[in-house]
Amino acid sequence: MRISIAGNLTRLLVGAVILLSAPFAFSDDLPARVPLVDTKVAQTESSREILKYLVNCALDEKTIVVANIDGQSFEYPGDIGLAPQWQTRGLDESEKRWVSACILARTNFYGVTVQISMVSQFESNVAGLQVTDVEANEYTLSEATFFGNVFDDDPVSYVCGPARTKARIKALTARRRVCSLPKTSGNRLDLTLCGMVYVGTCKPSAFTQKGVKYREAIAVFLPAKVPQHSAEQH
């Protein structure tokens, strides 16, 4: 699915529960509008930006989360649907990893809007991760695969991908997508520009880290041609 992304969200530290009350509007034709009860997670502009992507990744298009803050209403539509049950209970471990993968895949070092194609690294029937033939033909540059768990007390974020050759670095930089590329300074050579841990190529062993086997991983593909407005500010 083609997704618009923006913002460096790698320092995400959130709880595993969004407290929602019952929908206050619903029909077969309209999304359910669900009030956000725990408004502490939407008090600042930066926290609302995080909430936007959390809701968009976790819930599906049938749901809009509404936050009322100091008399002002903010709306956050769902889309991908990786954890639709988050409305009624906390996330289980697999859902935490799915939503984490989505957030990490959408992180942008420059804080700009870029169009990407997101697909599951492993088999998944989630509608938001299915790709049409038209999209697959347009988005042919493999960027990287993202996975981890940003909900843990000790959050982890990983990325694997093709060899980081000079040509590849140039291609990703031109498309404003560099979270899989290495930092140019510091002692941790395995850290990327976005602070994720680079684990090498996406061979099967790469998806087992610190004893955890990740099957909730999202691969990102970019347009074959450099978009004319790839550096547009969000």
VMD Tcl script that draws the C-alpha trace (Angstrom):
set ca {
  {0.00 0.00 0.00}
  {1.33 3.45 -0.86}
  {1.88 5.39 2.35}
  {2.78 9.01 2.99}
  {5.37 9.31 5.75}
  {7.00 12.07 7.72}
  {8.96 12.70 10.87}
  {11.72 11.00 12.84}
  {9.77 8.74 15.22}
  {12.57 6.46 16.37}
  {12.51 7.82 19.92}
  {8.98 6.55 20.37}
  {8.18 5.67 23.99}
  {4.51 4.89 24.48}
  {2.33 2.65 26.57}
  {0.74 -0.46 25.14}
  {-2.85 0.66 25.65}
  {-4.92 3.36 24.02}
  {-7.97 3.85 26.21}
  {-11.02 4.30 24.00}
  {-14.68 4.52 24.90}
  {-17.55 3.19 22.82}
  {-17.99 4.68 19.34}
  {-20.36 7.65 19.28}
  {-21.19 7.44 15.57}
  {-21.35 4.39 13.36}
  {-23.04 3.17 10.23}
  {-22.29 0.74 7.45}
  {-21.12 3.66 5.30}
  {-19.23 5.80 7.80}
  {-16.21 5.03 10.02}
  {-16.80 4.63 13.73}
  {-15.70 7.79 15.55}
  {-14.08 6.64 18.78}
  {-13.22 9.09 21.57}
  {-9.73 8.92 23.04}
  {-10.18 8.66 26.80}
  {-6.53 8.84 27.86}
  {-5.85 12.31 26.46}
  {-2.41 12.45 28.13}
  {-1.04 10.86 24.94}
  {-2.26 13.83 22.87}
  {-1.36 16.89 24.92}
  {1.49 18.20 22.74}
  {2.03 18.62 19.02}
  {4.79 16.01 18.99}
  {2.72 13.47 20.92}
  {-0.22 14.03 18.58}
  {2.08 13.38 15.62}
  {3.06 10.05 17.15}
  {-0.58 9.24 17.92}
  {-1.50 9.91 14.29}
  {0.89 7.24 13.04}
  {0.06 4.81 15.82}
  {-3.64 4.94 15.00}
  {-2.99 4.85 11.26}
  {-0.85 1.72 11.61}
  {-2.88 -0.12 14.24}
  {-6.52 0.52 13.31}
  {-8.29 0.07 10.00}
  {-10.16 2.54 7.82}
  {-13.42 1.78 9.62}
  {-12.24 3.73 12.67}
  {-11.44 7.37 13.43}
  {-9.99 8.22 16.85}
  {-11.11 11.61 18.15}
  {-9.13 13.49 20.81}
  {-10.69 16.49 22.54}
  {-7.94 18.66 24.01}
  {-8.78 21.96 25.72}
  {-11.87 22.47 23.61}
  {-10.13 21.56 20.36}
  {-10.92 18.36 18.47}
  {-8.26 16.29 16.68}
  {-9.11 13.36 14.41}
  {-6.87 10.39 13.62}
  {-8.09 7.94 10.97}
  {-7.07 4.32 10.96}
  {-5.75 2.74 7.80}
  {-3.43 -0.28 7.79}
  {-5.26 -2.36 10.43}
  {-2.35 -4.21 12.02}
  {-3.98 -4.30 15.46}
  {-7.70 -3.46 15.19}
  {-8.43 -4.96 18.61}
  {-6.45 -2.15 20.24}
  {-9.79 -0.42 20.71}
  {-10.85 -2.88 23.38}
  {-7.68 -4.30 24.94}
  {-3.94 -3.90 25.18}
  {-1.71 -5.10 22.39}
  {-0.37 -8.64 22.51}
  {3.30 -9.24 21.70}
  {2.75 -9.92 18.02}
  {0.63 -6.79 17.63}
  {3.28 -4.71 19.38}
  {5.82 -5.94 16.87}
  {3.50 -5.33 13.88}
  {2.72 -1.76 14.89}
  {6.39 -1.17 15.69}
  {7.42 -2.39 12.24}
  {4.92 0.00 10.66}
  {6.13 2.97 12.70}
  {9.78 2.19 11.96}
  {9.11 1.69 8.26}
  {7.49 5.12 8.11}
  {10.26 6.95 9.96}
  {11.96 9.66 7.93}
  {15.31 11.13 8.96}
  {14.61 14.45 7.23}
  {11.06 14.87 8.51}
  {9.71 15.17 4.97}
  {6.78 13.58 3.20}
  {7.71 10.65 0.96}
  {5.57 8.06 -0.80}
  {6.53 4.45 -0.12}
  {5.15 0.98 -0.71}
  {4.92 -1.27 2.37}
  {4.59 -5.04 2.22}
  {5.00 -7.81 4.74}
  {8.36 -9.57 4.74}
  {6.51 -12.72 5.79}
  {3.09 -13.95 4.75}
  {0.27 -11.72 5.95}
  {-3.37 -11.27 4.98}
  {-3.63 -7.73 6.39}
  {-5.37 -5.67 3.72}
  {-3.18 -2.64 4.34}
  {-0.06 -4.58 3.38}
  {-1.33 -5.93 0.07}
  {0.08 -4.41 -3.12}
  {-1.56 -4.05 -6.53}
  {0.28 -4.96 -9.72}
  {0.36 -1.28 -10.69}
  {2.04 -0.34 -7.40}
  {4.49 -3.21 -7.58}
  {5.54 -2.14 -11.08}
  {6.03 1.46 -9.99}
  {7.78 0.83 -6.66}
  {10.65 -1.45 -7.61}
  {13.59 -0.11 -5.59}
  {14.00 -2.23 -2.46}
  {14.95 0.05 0.42}
  {15.06 -2.15 3.53}
  {12.99 -4.21 5.96}
  {12.09 -2.84 9.39}
  {11.16 -4.68 12.58}
  {11.44 -4.42 16.35}
  {9.37 -3.49 19.39}
  {9.09 0.16 20.40}
  {6.66 -0.70 23.22}
  {9.21 -2.58 25.35}
  {10.71 -0.99 28.45}
  {13.95 -1.24 26.46}
  {12.71 -0.41 22.92}
  {14.46 -2.12 20.03}
  {14.47 -1.21 16.34}
  {16.15 -3.20 13.59}
  {16.67 -2.87 9.87}
  {18.08 -5.23 7.27}
  {18.59 -4.76 3.58}
  {20.76 -5.04 0.50}
  {24.46 -4.15 0.56}
  {25.02 -0.45 1.14}
  {27.04 0.36 -1.95}
  {27.86 3.89 -3.08}
  {25.25 3.64 -5.83}
  {22.62 2.45 -3.36}
  {23.42 5.19 -0.86}
  {23.09 7.75 -3.65}
  {19.74 6.29 -4.79}
  {18.23 6.26 -1.29}
  {19.52 9.73 -0.47}
  {17.99 11.12 -3.66}
  {14.63 9.70 -2.52}
  {15.06 11.13 1.00}
  {15.00 7.70 2.63}
  {18.16 7.09 4.66}
  {17.11 5.30 7.87}
  {18.83 2.11 6.67}
  {22.11 3.92 5.97}
  {25.02 4.06 8.44}
  {25.89 6.96 10.66}
  {28.98 8.81 9.54}
  {30.34 9.33 13.04}
  {30.44 7.60 16.42}
  {31.65 4.25 17.68}
  {28.57 2.16 16.82}
  {29.14 1.19 13.20}
  {25.97 -0.90 13.24}
  {23.70 2.08 13.98}
  {21.84 3.80 11.17}
  {21.21 7.51 10.76}
  {17.85 7.03 12.52}
  {19.36 5.14 15.44}
  {18.15 1.70 14.31}
  {20.40 -1.34 14.50}
  {21.51 -2.57 11.08}
  {21.68 -6.38 11.11}
  {22.96 -6.93 7.57}
  {21.17 -8.58 4.68}
  {17.68 -9.94 5.21}
  {18.64 -13.58 5.50}
  {16.46 -15.75 7.77}
  {18.82 -15.51 10.74}
  {18.61 -11.70 10.68}
  {15.05 -11.85 12.02}
  {16.09 -13.48 15.31}
  {17.54 -10.88 17.63}
  {18.36 -11.28 21.33}
  {16.48 -14.58 21.35}
  {13.30 -13.11 19.85}
  {12.12 -14.45 16.48}
  {10.44 -11.64 14.56}
  {7.86 -12.57 11.94}
  {6.32 -9.12 12.01}
  {8.55 -7.23 9.59}
  {7.69 -4.68 6.91}
  {9.67 -4.25 3.71}
  {9.70 -0.85 2.03}
  {9.94 -0.26 -1.70}
  {10.55 3.09 -3.37}
  {9.70 4.45 -6.82}
  {12.05 3.48 -9.62}
  {12.16 7.15 -10.62}
  {13.09 9.88 -8.17}
  {9.85 11.76 -7.37}
  {9.90 15.40 -8.42}
  {8.61 16.54 -5.02}
  {10.47 14.01 -2.84}
  {11.81 16.79 -0.61}
  {8.46 18.48 0.02}
  {8.06 19.49 3.64}
  {5.29 17.76 5.60}
}
mol new
graphics top color blue
foreach p $ca { graphics top sphere $p radius 0.5 }
foreach p [lrange $ca 0 end-1] q [lrange $ca 1 end] { graphics top cylinder $p $q radius 0.2 }
display resetview
